[in-house]
Amino acid sequence: MTTKKQLTTPQAPPVRFPIVGIGASAGGLAAFEAFFSGIPANTEPGMAFVLVQHLAPDHKSLLTEIIQRHTSMSVFEVKDGMIVQPNCIYIIPPNCNMALQHGTLKLLEISKTDKQRLPIDFFFHSLAQDQHERAIGIILSGAGSDGTQGVRLIKSECGMVMAQSPESIEFDSMPSSAIATGLVDYVLPAAQMPAKLIDYVNHAFGKLSQLGASLTLQNQDAMNKIFVLIRNQTGHDFSQYKPNTINRRIERRMVAHQIEAIGDYIKYLQQTPTEVEALFLDMLIGVTNFFRDPPAFLALAEQLKSKLFVNKPVGAVIRLWVPGCSTGEEAYSIAILLVEAMEALNLSYTVQIFATDINNRAITAARIGRYPASISDDILPERLARFFTAEPDGNSYRIHKGIRDMIVFSEHDLIKDPPFSKLDLISCRNLMIYFDATLQKKIIPLFHYSLNPGGLLFLGTSEGVGEYDDLFSALDRKSKLYLHQENSYRSHHGTRGLFIPPMTALRAANQPGISKKFQAKLPLRELTEQMLLQHIASSAVLVNSKGDIFYLHGRTGMYLEPAEGEVGINNILKMARTGLRSRLTIALHKAVTTGEITLDKSLRVKTNGHFTLVNLSIYPVSSKEADTLEPPLYLVILEEAPVIDPEQMHQALANTPAHGHLVDDNERIIAELKQELLAKEDYLVSTHEELESSNEELKSTNEEMQSVNEELQSTNEELETSKEELQSVNEELNTVNTELQTKVDVASQLYSDMNNLLDGSGIATIFVDNNLRILRFNPLVTEIINLVPHDTNRPVNHIVTNLVNYDRIGEDIKTVLKTLIPIENRVQATDDKWYTMRIQPYRTLNNTIEGAVITFVNITKTMQIEEALEKANKLLRLAVVVRDAHDAITVQDLNGRIIAWNPGAVRMYGWSEEEALLMNVSDRIPKALRKKALDKVLNLSHAKILKPYRTQRITKKGAVVEVWITATALINETGQIYAVATTERVSESPANKPLETPQ
């Protein structure tokens, strides 16, 4: 047995065949049998099968013997260090976890402290890491969710996954949990899996390398078509992902559908929207777990305590963003670290964590916050007990509500959607490794823009900030923890202007008030550029009547800055700097009201610690396309006003009378103030009117909402009443169902008892009705009468029997039904077995005759006993003769060993029967006569019996006596001599008569 620390062996030869891991739990035995029965006999599938089942730790498994009955492949119970070979089946032993390393199976002892055993996840994890695309996982019947995490790991390595169809099994929790991930390639009954598996292996591993090469060499146009199909259906663009990642996913999908040409696969995508969704999900495999890479999270915990809460007032809001959060484990891990850090520092803050992903299924799972029991391997026991609650089924844990409420999960595309802002921490781990270099260079500045000065950036172990080391300083390079550098982006990239995440056409399409006609006919960039060609400007912004920004041109950072709060729709009125906001609001309102060009010159705008004179111009967009837009758009042009040379100003004052200049200047100022005052009054009046109109609309809407609310309340009350009635009916139905189930259970038990009684009694039984049609019979009958299950309802006298000299069963049954007197006969079958056949009426509980019962009791042994008894009686009579005879009667085998000794021999020779049975006949023959005695025995093979002859024998006391002996050969059933019987009598003949006289 191997422990975890010993899981290293010399590398075995590389495995060149697929290895199939099959996991099952409750109901798994029947699923295994169906699976291997589905493999054609005498077929070599060219792969190895490793079976992992939940086994009782203290009982020997019989799975090996059971599986061997259903397959011609070799079946082994795994021993530590066993090398996997193709066309073999390997079964996990009890009380072990099993792993695969370099094609070798390793057994690991189960720790007594392990509360949850997840052997399927454990093995699938090692299978994926060891075999990559040659790893195949199959989830069969079982309770719980073991194997779900393993499915994710196998798919992340481009392996293949199958699951048993839930409707075909009783225990469907395990396959249903795997199917819910959206990563299962085939959902089939167990018996249908082998055919699909063999087709997949033959197609995939015979052509996999060729397919990969062909995809790599394909022109980019084919790949772009796939990207367009995915983007049109899902709204997400994968064109900037690494080609190798995309190619492997496409290869897997093509192999799964046995499509060889990329063009054919594109056609299949066009015709099958579900395949587009499947390919999209394949590209989004999120392999994650709690506190993934523990050393990195330990480093993060230290930085949270020392850096995150610096200069934060008590009660402040801590904002974090976790892009690419998958099913939420990383976000919850960070939330747990924050709670522990605040407790350690004795501080209290409001925490907001924004966890985002483009996988809707993953986000839904993250919101639920329920995870399989396997998370106990990743979380410290004290954390598990404090921040999680075990579900009643014992197969999963749910995150505590306090942690769940800290996190907002939402769908968000990091590539195209606006980022979150004013953040204190961004954790983006193992997401950018899938992006190409161009996209990575866009993401790092975006993270810098989103973070507060001094904010933390937490990346994956294979990621980094690249060339943007001036934006972030490394806090821990090994753990990939970085610190935001304030103003470094603007100082280094000042020529680029203010960084504002671009709003793509898709994002703009979601803004309220923009019609589909505008999206289709009028690209914003083209429209803006047309206006800029007509009105030269260094900085311009395209907005609607509310000031929402649709496009930025030029360096606008001198006039605009990001507003506080969450980033949603960027509004120019909120972003305008001091000195510009109020005048811009008035000018935009005037342009919207009058529809004319609005100009405002020499505005004193505060920029970087000083004031700059700015000329403001607002132009209503007027083009053939824009005339149909709703709402209309406006182009705001901002340009720095020319500064008047002081010498020119002095010369102009010198050439003008002082008094006249002063009067004209005062009048001009007063006129400008009056004009500005009138504009503000108009704006206030207009704003007041709009406010009153809005209030009236709100009142009307509020009244409508109150009416709708009352209707909903009424409907809700009716639904509550209906719900209570349904609950009452449901309880009654449950009661009735329980009673019926109890009766069914009793009837089933009685039926089982009856079957066991009939089978256990060894009595063959047939039930027939009054028309002699067979109703039921037990299997023992088939040995006597040639019956098959389809013979029910056939007349019994139409069936051929195996009985000898008995063909009147039909007549006997009719006689019994007529007289109601049972009939009993002894009958013999063709296999020489004897039976007592008894025919008696079948009486119901109401004493009604509804047929007859024919029983056959095997009496073969009884007949044999009777025959043996008769023989024994004959032998007994013979034994009496032998016992009472005066002569000595003995029996010896062919080796001379005495095997019988009667009382006459005891009297004649003195040895008791017990003593004689231990002797050889040569022991009582004088030495001089032994050879002749042996010759006598040999002569028996010819004569079978010898005439009496006189010889000598020795008594127990050593005396030599002369005796007459009659010897007879004993013959067995085959005609062979097996012993010699002798009758011996003391000789009274003259002493001078020669001994051993030939007879």
Secondary structure, 3 states (H helix, E strand, C coil): CECHHHCCCCCCCCCCCCEEEEEECCCHHHHHHHHHHCCCCCCCCCCEEEEEECCCCCCCCCHHHHHHCCCCCEEEECCCCEECCCCEEEECCCCEEEEEECCEEEEEECCCCCCCCCHHHHHHHHHHHHHHHHEEEEECCCCCCCCHHHHHHHHHCCCEEEEECHHHCCCCHHHHHHHHCCCCCEEECHHHHHHHHHHHHHHHHHHHHHHHHHHHHCCHHHHHHHHHHHHHHHCCCCCCECHHHHHHHHHHHHHHCCCCCHHHHHHHHHHCHHHHHHHHHHCCCCCCCCCCCHHHHHHHHHHHHHHHCCCCCCCCEEEEEEECCCCCHHHHHHHHHHHHHHHHHCCCCEEEEEEEECCHHHHHHHHHCEEEHHHHHCCCHHHHHHHEEECCCCCEEEECHHHHCCEEEEECCCCCCCCCCCEEEEEECCCHHHECHHHHHHHHHHHHHHEEEEEEEEECCCCCCCCCCCCEEEEECCCCEEEECCCHHHHHCHHHCCCCCCCCHHHHHCCCCCCHHHHHHCCHHHHHHHHHHHCCCCEEEEEECCCEEEEEEECCCCCECCCCCCCCCCEHHHHECCCCHHHHHHHHHHHHHHCCCEEEEEEEEEECCEEEEEEEEEEECCCCCHHHCCCCEEEEEEEECCCCCHHHHHHHHHCCCHHHHHHHHHHHHHHHHHHHHHHHHHHHHHHHHHHHHHHHHHHHHHHHHHHHHHHHHHHHHHHHHHHHHHHHHHHHHHHHHHHHHHHHHHHHHHHHHHHHHHHHHCEEEEEECCCCEEEEECHHHHHCECCCHHHCCCEHHHCCECEECCCCHHHHHHHHHHHCCCEEEEEEECCCCEEEEEEEEEECCCCCEEEEEEEEEECHHHHHHHHHHHHHHHHHHHHHHHHHCCCEEEEEECCCEEEEECHHHHHHHCCCHHHHCCCEHHHHCCHHHHHHHHHHHHHHHHHCECCCEEEEEECCCCCEEEEEEEEEEEECCCCCEEEEEEEEEECCCCCCCCCCCCC
